[in-house]
Every structure is written in structure tokens, then in C-alpha cells.
């Protein structure tokens, strides 16, 4: 699992495991729950799953937020 600790927030960038071998064990849920628990213990004010509308994010209470694209030119 790749997480960023930024301004009292935990930003969950990516995670992965061998779903074929271990998916039935709930490994994905376990690692997310552990990282949320750790964020709480550290006193973080927000745990953000970042972009994407995968159903598991909403199962953990995520709320959809608007995203913006920005192009900067010289």
C-alpha cells in the first residue's frame, strides 16, 4: 500500500495484493482498515482515497468530490 502523509491527511494512492490467491481472505479490506486505524492513532484529520469511484471506497464511507483538470502554460 502506498500512502502519503500530507498536511495532517493520509492520501491513499494505491494498494495491491494477489487477489487470485488471497482475495477470499479479505486482505484488501484488512489493509485498508489497518491504515485507517493507524491514521486515527496518529491524529490525522482526514483519510482520502483520492480519485476513482471504486465501490470499496464508498463502502468505507468515502464521498465523491469534484475533480478539476488544470493546464498551465507559459
GROMACS elastic network, one bead per residue, 0.5 to 0.9 nm:
[ bonds ]
;  ai    aj funct       b0    kb
    1    12     6  0.78158   500
    1    13     6  0.77720   500
    1    14     6  0.57600   500
    1    16     6  0.65074   500
    1    17     6  0.89140   500
    1    31     6  0.78178   500
    1    32     6  0.85942   500
    1    35     6  0.89389   500
    2    11     6  0.86428   500
    2    12     6  0.64230   500
    2    13     6  0.55656   500
    2    14     6  0.52322   500
    2    15     6  0.60706   500
    3    10     6  0.64613   500
    3    11     6  0.55229   500
    3    13     6  0.56018   500
    3    14     6  0.72588   500
    3    15     6  0.86705   500
    3    35     6  0.87435   500
    4     9     6  0.79566   500
    4    10     6  0.56343   500
    4    12     6  0.65749   500
    4    13     6  0.72054   500
    5     8     6  0.67153   500
    5     9     6  0.57516   500
    5    11     6  0.64554   500
    5    44     6  0.87860   500
    6     9     6  0.52061   500
    6    10     6  0.63876   500
    6    11     6  0.73077   500
    7    10     6  0.83859   500
    7    44     6  0.86633   500
    7    45     6  0.89105   500
    8    42     6  0.89633   500
    8    43     6  0.77185   500
    8    45     6  0.57917   500
    8    46     6  0.70480   500
    9    39     6  0.81450   500
    9    44     6  0.54526   500
    9    45     6  0.57774   500
    9    47     6  0.58333   500
    9    48     6  0.72925   500
   10    35     6  0.89171   500
   10    36     6  0.85099   500
   10    39     6  0.67726   500
   10    44     6  0.69781   500
   10    45     6  0.82968   500
   10    46     6  0.62393   500
   10    48     6  0.61179   500
   10    49     6  0.85227   500
   11    46     6  0.82577   500
   11    47     6  0.60546   500
   11    49     6  0.61141   500
   11    50     6  0.65081   500
   12    15     6  0.80158   500
   12    32     6  0.89584   500
   12    47     6  0.73992   500
   12    48     6  0.60223   500
   12    50     6  0.64542   500
   13    48     6  0.88081   500
   13    49     6  0.69382   500
   13    50     6  0.67716   500
   13    51     6  0.87473   500
   14    49     6  0.87433   500
   15    28     6  0.80628   500
   15    31     6  0.86689   500
   15    32     6  0.88094   500
   16    19     6  0.81175   500
   16    28     6  0.75575   500
   17    20     6  0.87672   500
   17    21     6  0.87826   500
   17    22     6  0.75834   500
   17    23     6  0.82092   500
   17    27     6  0.76907   500
   17    28     6  0.74518   500
   18    21     6  0.55989   500
   18    22     6  0.59359   500
   18    23     6  0.71225   500
   19    22     6  0.51494   500
   19    24     6  0.77848   500
   19    27     6  0.82470   500
   19    28     6  0.84068   500
   20    23     6  0.58969   500
   20    24     6  0.82111   500
   21    24     6  0.77269   500
   21    25     6  0.88528   500
   22    25     6  0.54843   500
   22    26     6  0.73162   500
   22    27     6  0.65120   500
   22    28     6  0.89421   500
   23    26     6  0.56395   500
   23    27     6  0.62192   500
   23    28     6  0.73705   500
   24    27     6  0.78022   500
   25    28     6  0.85082   500
   25    30     6  0.88692   500
   26    29     6  0.54245   500
   26    30     6  0.61872   500
   26    31     6  0.88039   500
   27    30     6  0.50203   500
   27    31     6  0.62007   500
   27    32     6  0.86325   500
   28    31     6  0.54555   500
   28    32     6  0.63489   500
   28    33     6  0.86521   500
   29    32     6  0.52009   500
   29    33     6  0.60060   500
   29    34     6  0.84803   500
   29    56     6  0.84102   500
   30    33     6  0.51517   500
   30    34     6  0.60528   500
   30    35     6  0.85956   500
   31    34     6  0.50928   500
   31    35     6  0.61661   500
   31    36     6  0.86379   500
   32    35     6  0.51578   500
   32    36     6  0.61648   500
   32    37     6  0.85607   500
   32    60     6  0.88911   500
   33    36     6  0.51319   500
   33    37     6  0.60936   500
   33    38     6  0.85474   500
   33    60     6  0.87234   500
   34    37     6  0.51015   500
   34    38     6  0.61422   500
   34    39     6  0.86285   500
   35    38     6  0.50078   500
   35    39     6  0.61332   500
   35    40     6  0.86828   500
   36    39     6  0.50244   500
   36    40     6  0.63143   500
   36    41     6  0.86767   500
   36    47     6  0.68961   500
   37    40     6  0.51623   500
   37    41     6  0.62592   500
   37    42     6  0.87127   500
   38    42     6  0.62101   500
   38    43     6  0.86960   500
   38    44     6  0.89348   500
   39    42     6  0.50897   500
   39    43     6  0.63687   500
   39    44     6  0.54017   500
   39    45     6  0.82851   500
   39    46     6  0.81767   500
   39    47     6  0.72728   500
   40    43     6  0.50310   500
   40    44     6  0.57291   500
   40    45     6  0.78086   500
   40    46     6  0.87333   500
   40    47     6  0.88516   500
   41    44     6  0.76841   500
   44    47     6  0.75039   500
   47    50     6  0.89887   500
   47    62     6  0.89471   500
   48    51     6  0.88136   500
   48    62     6  0.76938   500
   49    52     6  0.80058   500
   49    57     6  0.67469   500
   49    62     6  0.72423   500
   51    64     6  0.84897   500
   51    65     6  0.84109   500
   51    67     6  0.77515   500
   52    57     6  0.84869   500
   52    64     6  0.85643   500
   53    56     6  0.84806   500
   53    57     6  0.70768   500
   53    58     6  0.77342   500
   53    64     6  0.73655   500
   54    57     6  0.58000   500
   54    58     6  0.73483   500
   55    58     6  0.53880   500
   55    59     6  0.63486   500
   55    60     6  0.89942   500
   56    60     6  0.65433   500
   56    61     6  0.89634   500
   56    62     6  0.88479   500
   57    60     6  0.53463   500
   57    61     6  0.67442   500
   57    62     6  0.54640   500
   57    63     6  0.83260   500
   58    63     6  0.65797   500
   58    64     6  0.82969   500
   59    62     6  0.72314   500
